[in-house]
């Protein structure tokens, strides 16, 4: 099974960024725009996970795309 890529929507000063492995993929003025962009890139690169953070940096939501068997093996 391929390794799941992790994308993140997080605050970036007064803006919002979409990043992967520490590399900023895009910056947005509105959180909703960053979330939309993050979902598009995560869906296009499945299997992947999108982590959406609040303005204070805590995790607000997580979504997985592609194969994510439940219950997990093991």
PyMOL commands that set and color helices and strands:
alter all, ss='L'
color gray80, all
select helices_A, chain A and resi 31-44
alter helices_A, ss='H'
color red, helices_A
select strands_A, chain A and resi 5-12+15-20+23-28+48-53+59-65
alter strands_A, ss='S'
color yellow, strands_A
deselect
rebuild
show_as cartoon
